[in-house]
Each structure stands twice: as structure tokens, then as C-alpha cells.
Amino acid sequence: MWSFFARDPVKDFAYEILPDTQEKSGIWTLHRGKRKTNGEPVSVFVYEVAQGTEQQTQLAKAAFKRMKTLRHPNILAYVDGLETEKSLYLVTEQVTPLAVHLKAQAEKGGAGDLEVSWGLHQIVKALSFLVNDCHLLHNNLGIWAVFVDRAGEWKLGGLDHVVPEQGDPSGISLPAPKAVYPDMEKYDPPESSSSGAEKWAGDVWRLGCLIWEVFNGPLPRTSSLRSLGKIPKTLVPHYCELVGANPRARPNPARFLQNCRAPGGFLSSSFVESNLFLEEIQIKEPAEKQQFFQDLSDNLDSFPEDFCKHKVLPQLLTAFEFGNAGAVVLTPLFKVGKFLSAEEYQQKIIPVIVKMFSSTDRAMRIRLLQQMEQFIQYLNEAAVNSQIFPHVVHGFTDTNPAIREQTVKSMLLLAPKLNETNLNQELMRHFARLQARDEQGPIRCNTTVCLGKIASYLNTGTRQRVLISAFSRASKDPFPASRSAGVLGFAATHNYYSVTEIAARILPTLCALAVDPDKSVRDQAFKAIKSFLSKLEIVSEDPTKLADIEKDVASSAQPAGSSSSWAGWAVTGMSSITSKLIRNAPGTDGALADGSGPPSNSGSTTATNEAPPPGTGYINPSLVLDPFALQKSPSFLDHPGLSKAELNKKKREERRKELEAKRAERKAAKGPLKLGARKLD
């Protein structure tokens, strides 16, 4: 029984103090700590009674009591505490002293004005709360009394000397800071306490000292306040009011805040406005929230990283989870995601993305599909197959053509992560239906393009069963771009066909396109025919090369993440199969909304050549990369570091040289000797 009363209360304390780091903070020693039950990080302020004077112990106990009763978003948050005969323990949210934080920021290039402006806004707001709402005087404001949390939020602490403005009714008077630390005298205002000045005069003077130290470093002496140093010009007139010689002219903290937030003021910025909105987001109207998240995306690039991770991200997740914010949160969510580690991304954003895919909101679905490139690398195969793909496939049968089109495009990114059943059975079933029965020509075309690009992920049996049938079907499509895509599909997957299939099934299909009404289709068909014929000729001349020609026919599916031979086929960019959406205005007779008109065909046009339907994406056949050009100009592959513009320029130069060579050949062929030679050949 006696052992129960003799137990050390520190051992039963719910928090563990980590021994690695500690900082001096006035009479307290600041330690990093964690909650024993769940490891939640905290800060622990420790005061050792034996190491302090009677005055310091009195201050520590007063601060301990005050921390328990004061609650404000901008005041250091009390979590727990323990008072023993030997020590006082104050547990707060995890923070870093402002001086330490500014030093760390200086090593990275310095704290930006945005971060400092919001930090000062928070401290002045806390001071205003003490003075105007609680009728308390801080008496200890300075850089040592300010702390910074993980999100970069500044919190007012150092409550050791806080007293009521009318004096303590109990008659207990706390010692002034300079009585405990003589070097604190330089932060005292020049007037005496009995000068008849406003009650806040001393605190706002010390606020001026804090501003000076934030921008210029430690204050060497009181007279240094006259030198502005690095204080921003927009803050100078308001700073001068704080450290003015006349204490009656010093503004109330609330008025100082109002003055600095006037248009053009130091505290007037999109960053401060965004923070203020986030603090009151729960009481904002849905329309206001929608507009805020739309504008937020444009501003995030200039916001501090810690603020984005620890303040914006939780609000975005909450807005989606409980606020019905919908698709509007996606763009800022993915922007903030760039600041996260892979592990943090998995923990915080992936669960939200998985849940978003189950939403019936079409705007949500199409935005997810459009931005899949930003998060696909973080999705594991189990989540893709069990939680995402079953929802995505509904887009193949959606009545909205734009959703069907985006769903087809997304398969380029999802295919490497799909399992055997989803890829080789479920997806192929949807592709076959789209290619054969979709009323939109561009979507049929895109399906063919996508099939050619994911062919390497299909197993051998599926490739042999599907590819030739699919590309042959496309070659008979009434939409010219679909026929062109069918030809290019054969070409891009040429290594998966045996010579027997080439001779008996592929060449007859391609030869039928040699008289296609669309010249671009004919041109592609002739190139493909020549290429496949060259294969047959090689085997005919040397049958021993058959094994080498057919080495990929029975190859296993390509593993996810490996490169593919069709990497540049049929697209102008990895994330886009089609050109931008075409909007046909009534009465434009198929003309594009941007005035460029539909792609022109140099061959004759018949009634079977349907025009691009309104509201859908369309592949211009002239934009489709010729896979055979890769064989003729290997420099495209030999220079992967070149930009798209440089590659296009190089390709135009090669095309120009090719045309010049053909013109020279035709000119030389006009001579009688050359003509005779050609006849003899």
C-alpha cells in the first residue's frame, strides 16, 4: 500500500520526453516528446524547481495555470500537464521556437514575405484577443515568446508574465521580465508605467521589437529600432507607429491589424485571404467554397510547402469527405500531392482517390480520368483491379461521349496494372463493343489506337485472337481516321504476327485499302504493304531468318512499367490520344470551333466518310506518327533528350531532304539514257 503512495508520478505520465533535442525558452526547457499510446508528436516544456529562483518558480506556476485556461487558435495550445514538487511539465502541440525556425529558413534562402505576413497576422490577432477580449497584458512579447507548428503557423506563448490590466485581484504581483533577466530591459518602452498611456502601449512597443527582430535578427540595443534595416516598405509606416515615442499614439492591436490589411498593406495578400477563408470555411456557403477551391489552385504554386501539406491538404480532404465539394477539389489536391512523399501520398490521398472513383458525379469521374497521370504511379495493382477498374469500366457504356473517350484514354495508364482477367477478357470485351458499335467515329478510332498501344501487355492467346480481327474491322470503318488507325495498328504490332498470318490475313486486308477514297489512308496502306512484303521477301530469300522474324509472336506479356516499341505511336503527347475537343456550332457544317476546319483529305470523299461528330475528340490522320518513319529516321529514337519542337524540326528537315532527293531522281529520269536503263530494269 505504501508503495502506491510512493510511486513517481512522472513514470505514469502519458507522454515520453525524447532526449535528443532541447531548446532554452525563458525559464523553461523545451523538449520534443510523444504520446506513449500512439506516438503522436508533442512538445514538452519542463521547469526544474531546484534549478530556479523563487521568482522563477512563481512565474512557472503562473504560466502553468494560465495555459490551462487560455484557448485561442493563435495561442500555443495546452494539451496536458503535470506538476510535482521537483518539476513542472507543460505538454503542447508540437512546435519549434520562432528563432530556431527563422534560422533554419535562412539556411534554405530565408522565410518569404507571405509566411512572415501570415505569422505576424496571427501574433497580432492573439495579442488583440488578450488585450481586447480577455483584458490581459502579455508583458513578455518577443521572438522568444513565439513558436511555429508543423504547418508554419505562428503561435503566441511565453505566458509567464501575463496579468490582468487592472492588476491581480488576489494581490499577487509577478516580477517584470527585466527583474528575472536583466538583458530584457532593452525591450521595455521608454515611458514609465504610470505615464497615463493606453493599457496596450507596452505590448505594442514590444510587438514593434518583434517585427524588427524577425526581419533584422537579434536587437542589439533599444536605439537600433530607429534603423529600419530589412523591414518591408509596406510595413514601415505601421511599424513606426508601434515604436513611436508617444505612447498615446500607439495603435490598439486590432487597429494595427486593420491598417496593415488595407489595400496595398503588408498583410493584404492572397495568402492571408486564403488562410482567413480556411479558418472560417465551415460557415461559408457552398458557392463560396466552390469559388475558393477554384481560385486556390492558381495560388498554391506561391504558397509555402509546409502550409500546403499541413493546412490546405486537411481542409481539401475534409471538404471532399464532409462538405460535398466534389470535383473542384481535385486540381488543388493533386498540386498539394506533389509536396508529399510516396508514403504520405499513399496514406492521405490514395484512399480519397479510390473513394472518388466510386462517385456517380460525372464531373468527378472525367476529372479523375483526365488527371490520372498525376497519381497512377502511387496506385498498387490490388487497388486498381478491385476498387478502381470495376468503376472505371462503367464509362465505356456511358451516354456521354466525352466520358467514353476519357475512359478509353485512361486504359493507356491502367493497362500495365490490370490482372489477367480484367485486361485480356473484360477490357477486350468492351473494346470490341466500342470498336464495332459506338456511334462516334473518333471514339472507335481511339479504341483502335489504344488497343495497338497496349498490345504488348496482352497475353499471347489474346493477341492472336484479337489484334488481326480488331484492326481488320477498323480498316472497314466508315470514318477515315479509324481506317488509318487500323493500318497503323497492324504496323505498330507487326512483330506479333507470323509470316503465314501476314500473307493470308493481313496483306489482303491492307491491299483492299490501296483503293481507299481517302488518300491519307491509301498512303499509310502502301507503306504498311511494303513493310510486310519486305518481311516475306526476307524469309523467302533466307528461310533461316524465320525464327528471328517470328521471335515475338509467342512472347509473354510485357511486365508493367517496361518500355514499349510503340511509345510514340499515334499520339502527339503521352497523356492525349486525340487532339483538343471539337465543338461544332450550329450551322458551321462541320467546321471546327477554332476556325481551322476539319482535316482535309486530298483524295476523293464519298458519302461513307462521316464528319467528326459534335463534342468529341478527333485524331487528325496527319498528326498520327508514322511508325515506319522510325525505321527510316532512327535519329528520332537516338535523341530521346530532344524536346518535341526539336524533334519536329528534325523530322521536317529529313522530310525536306527526302523530297529533294525524289525531285532529283525524277529530273534525272527524264533523260533518254536513264529512261532506257529503267526499261531494262
Residue pairs with C-beta under 8 A, 6 or more apart in sequence:
9 82
9 84
10 82
10 84
10 87
10 89
13 82
13 89
14 35
14 36
14 37
14 80
15 33
15 34
15 35
15 36
15 42
15 44
15 80
15 89
15 91
16 33
16 34
16 35
16 36
17 31
17 32
17 33
17 44
17 46
18 31
18 32
18 33
18 34
19 31
20 32
21 31
21 32
22 29
22 30
22 31
23 29
23 30
23 97
23 100
24 30
25 45
25 97
25 144
25 157
25 158
26 140
26 144
26 145
26 158
26 160
26 181
27 47
27 52
27 56
27 59
27 60
27 160
27 180
28 45
28 46
28 47
28 60
28 90
29 45
29 46
29 47
29 48
30 43
30 44
30 45
30 46
30 97
31 43
31 44
31 45
31 46
32 41
32 43
32 44
32 94
33 41
33 42
33 43
33 44
33 91
34 40
34 41
34 42
35 42
41 94
42 79
42 91
42 92
42 93
42 94
43 91
43 92
43 93
43 94
43 95
43 147
44 89
44 90
44 91
44 92
45 89
45 90
45 91
45 92
46 87
46 88
46 89
46 90
47 56
47 57
47 60
47 87
47 88
47 90
48 86
48 87
49 57
49 85
49 86
49 87
49 88
50 86
52 60
53 180
55 175
55 179
55 180
56 180
58 174
58 175
59 160
59 161
59 174
59 175
59 180
60 88
60 160
61 83
61 88
62 160
62 162
62 174
63 90
63 158
63 159
63 160
63 162
64 81
64 83
64 88
64 90
66 159
66 162
67 76
67 78
67 81
67 90
67 92
67 159
68 78
68 81
70 78
70 134
70 159
71 77
71 78
72 126
72 129
73 279
74 122
74 123
74 125
74 126
74 129
74 153
74 154
74 155
74 156
75 126
75 129
75 155
75 156
75 157
75 159
76 92
76 93
76 95
76 147
76 155
76 156
76 157
76 159
77 92
77 93
77 155
78 90
78 91
78 92
79 91
79 92
79 93
80 91
81 88
81 89
81 90
81 91
82 88
82 89
83 89
92 157
93 149
93 155
94 149
94 150
95 147
95 148
95 149
95 155
95 157
96 104
96 147
96 148
96 149
97 144
97 146
97 147
97 148
98 119
98 143
98 144
98 146
98 147
98 148
98 154
98 214
99 143
99 144
101 111
101 148
102 111
102 214
105 111
105 115
112 304
113 232
113 266
114 269
114 271
114 302
114 303
114 304
115 152
115 304
115 307
116 214
116 215
117 266
117 267
117 269
117 271
117 272
118 152
118 153
118 154
118 271
118 272
118 275
118 307
119 146
119 148
119 152
119 153
119 154
119 214
120 154
120 211
120 214
120 266
120 267
121 257
121 260
121 261
121 267
121 272
121 275
122 153
122 154
122 155
122 156
123 141
123 146
123 154
123 156
123 207
123 210
124 207
124 253
124 256
124 257
124 260
125 253
125 257
126 155
126 156
127 138
127 141
127 156
127 200
127 203
127 204
127 207
127 253
128 252
128 253
128 254
128 257
130 136
130 137
130 138
130 162
130 203
131 137
131 165
131 199
131 200
131 203
131 252
131 253
132 252
132 253
132 254
135 164
135 165
135 166
136 162
136 163
136 164
136 165
137 162
137 163
137 164
137 165
137 199
137 200
137 202
137 203
138 145
138 156
138 158
138 159
138 161
138 162
138 203
138 206
139 161
139 162
139 163
139 176
139 177
139 202
139 203
140 158
140 159
140 160
140 161
140 162
140 177
140 206
141 156
141 158
141 203
141 206
141 207
141 209
141 210
142 158
142 187
142 206
142 209
142 210
142 213
143 210
143 213
143 214
144 158
145 156
145 157
145 158
146 154
146 155
146 156
146 157
146 158
146 210
147 154
147 155
147 157
148 154
148 155
149 155
149 310
150 306
150 310
151 306
151 307
151 309
151 310
151 311
152 304
152 306
152 307
152 310
152 311
153 311
160 174
161 174
161 175
161 176
161 177
163 173
163 174
165 199
167 173
168 174
177 184
177 187
178 184
178 185
178 188
186 219
186 221
186 222
187 206
187 209
187 219
187 222
188 202
188 205
189 201
189 202
189 205
189 206
189 247
190 222
190 245
191 197
191 201
191 247
193 202
195 247
196 248
197 247
197 248
197 250
198 247
198 248
198 250
198 252
200 250
200 252
200 253
201 247
201 248
201 250
202 247
203 253
204 242
204 250
204 251
204 252
204 253
204 256
205 242
205 243
205 247
205 250
207 242
207 253
207 256
208 225
208 239
208 242
208 243
209 219
209 225
209 243
211 231
211 235
211 239
211 242
212 219
212 224
212 225
212 229
212 231
212 239
212 243
213 219
215 229
215 230
215 231
215 232
216 224
216 227
216 229
216 230
216 231
219 225
225 243
228 236
228 239
231 239
232 266
234 264
234 265
234 266
235 260
235 266
238 251
238 256
238 259
238 260
238 265
238 266
241 249
241 250
241 251
241 256
241 259
242 250
242 251
242 256
244 250
251 259
257 267
259 265
260 266
260 267
260 268
261 267
261 268
261 272
262 268
270 299
270 302
271 299
271 302
271 303
274 292
274 296
274 299
274 303
275 311
277 284
277 292
278 311
278 312
278 315
281 289
281 292
281 315
281 319
281 323
284 292
286 323
286 324
289 319
289 323
289 325
290 325
290 328
293 316
293 319
293 325
293 328
293 329
293 332
294 328
296 312
296 332
297 331
297 332
297 335
300 308
300 312
300 332
300 335
300 336
301 335
303 312
305 339
308 335
308 336
308 339
309 336
309 339
309 340
309 344
312 332
312 336
313 333
313 336
313 340
313 348
316 325
316 329
316 332
316 333
316 336
317 333
317 348
317 352
319 325
319 329
320 326
320 329
320 333
320 352
320 356
321 352
326 361
326 363
326 364
327 361
327 363
327 364
327 366
327 367
330 356
330 364
330 367
330 368
330 371
331 367
331 371
333 349
333 352
334 371
334 374
334 375
337 345
337 349
337 374
337 375
340 348
340 349
342 378
345 375
345 378
346 378
349 375
349 378
350 375
350 378
350 379
350 383
353 368
353 375
353 379
354 383
354 387
354 388
356 364
356 368
357 365
357 368
357 387
357 388
357 391
357 392
358 387
358 391
359 365
362 398
362 400
362 403
365 395
365 403
366 402
366 403
366 406
369 392
369 395
369 403
369 406
369 407
369 409
369 410
370 406
372 410
372 413
372 414
373 413
373 574
373 575
376 413
376 414
376 417
379 388
379 417
380 417
381 417
381 418
381 419
381 560
384 414
384 417
384 418
385 417
385 418
385 419
385 422
388 414
389 414
389 418
389 422
389 426
392 407
392 410
392 414
393 407
393 426
393 427
393 430
395 403
395 404
395 406
395 407
395 410
396 404
396 407
396 408
396 430
396 433
396 434
397 404
397 430
398 404
398 407
401 440
401 443
401 613
401 615
401 616
402 581
402 615
402 616
402 617
404 434
404 438
404 440
404 443
405 440
405 442
405 443
405 446
405 578
405 616
405 617
408 434
408 443
408 446
408 447
408 450
408 577
409 446
409 450
409 575
409 576
409 577
409 578
411 427
411 450
411 454
412 450
412 453
412 454
412 574
412 577
415 423
415 427
415 454
415 457
416 457
416 559
416 560
416 561
417 560
418 427
418 457
420 459
423 454
423 457
423 458
424 458
424 459
424 461
424 462
428 458
428 462
428 466
431 447
431 450
431 451
431 470
432 466
432 470
434 443
434 444
434 447
435 444
435 447
435 448
435 451
435 470
435 473
435 474
436 473
438 444
438 447
439 613
440 613
440 616
441 477
441 478
441 479
441 481
441 482
441 610
441 612
441 613
441 618
442 479
442 481
442 578
442 612
442 613
442 616
442 617
442 618
442 619
443 616
444 474
444 477
444 479
444 482
445 474
445 477
445 479
445 481
445 482
445 484
445 485
445 618
445 619
446 577
446 578
446 617
446 619
448 470
448 471
448 474
448 482
448 485
448 486
448 489
449 485
449 488
449 489
449 569
449 570
449 571
449 577
449 619
450 577
451 466
451 467
451 470
451 471
451 489
452 471
452 485
452 488
452 489
452 492
452 493
452 566
452 569
452 570
453 492
453 564
453 566
453 569
453 570
453 571
455 463
455 467
455 492
455 493
455 496
455 566
456 557
456 558
456 564
456 565
456 566
457 557
457 558
457 560
458 466
458 467
458 557
459 556
459 557
460 553
460 554
460 555
460 556
460 557
463 493
463 496
464 496
464 553
467 489
467 493
467 496
467 497
468 490
468 497
468 501
468 505
468 506
470 486
470 489
471 486
471 487
471 489
471 490
471 493
471 509
472 486
472 505
472 509
473 486
474 482
474 483
474 485
474 486
474 489
475 483
475 486
475 487
475 509
475 510
475 512
475 513
476 483
477 483
477 486
478 608
478 609
478 610
479 609
479 610
480 516
480 518
480 520
480 521
480 601
480 609
480 621
481 599
481 618
481 619
481 620
481 621
483 513
483 516
483 518
483 521
484 518
484 520
484 521
484 524
484 621
484 624
485 570
485 619
485 624
487 510
487 513
487 521
487 524
487 525
487 528
488 524
488 528
488 569
488 570
488 624
488 626
488 627
490 506
490 509
490 510
490 528
490 532
491 524
491 527
491 528
491 531
491 627
491 628
492 565
492 566
492 569
492 570
492 627
493 566
494 531
494 532
494 535
495 551
495 552
495 553
495 565
496 552
496 553
496 555
497 506
497 553
498 550
498 553
499 535
499 536
499 539
499 546
499 549
499 550
502 532
502 535
502 536
503 536
506 532
507 529
507 532
507 533
510 525
510 528
510 529
510 532
511 525
511 529
513 521
513 522
513 524
513 525
514 522
514 525
514 526
514 529
515 522
516 522
516 525
516 603
517 603
517 604
517 605
517 606
517 608
517 609
518 601
518 603
518 605
518 609
518 621
519 601
519 602
519 603
520 601
520 602
520 603
520 621
520 622
521 603
521 621
522 603
524 621
524 626
527 626
527 628
528 628
531 628
531 631
535 549
538 545
538 549
539 545
539 546
539 549
558 564
566 627
568 625
568 630
568 636
569 624
569 625
569 627
570 577
570 619
570 624
570 625
571 577
571 625
572 579
572 623
573 644
577 617
577 619
578 617
578 618
578 619
579 617
579 618
579 619
579 620
579 623
580 617
581 615
581 616
581 617
582 592
582 593
582 612
582 614
582 615
582 616
582 617
582 618
583 592
583 593
583 614
583 615
584 590
584 591
584 592
584 593
584 612
584 613
584 614
584 615
585 591
585 593
590 597
590 598
590 611
590 612
591 597
591 598
592 598
598 611
598 612
599 618
599 620
599 621
599 622
601 609
612 618
629 636
629 651
630 636
630 637
632 654
633 650
633 651
633 654
635 650
635 654
636 647
636 650
636 651
639 646
639 647
639 650
642 650
668 674
669 675
669 678
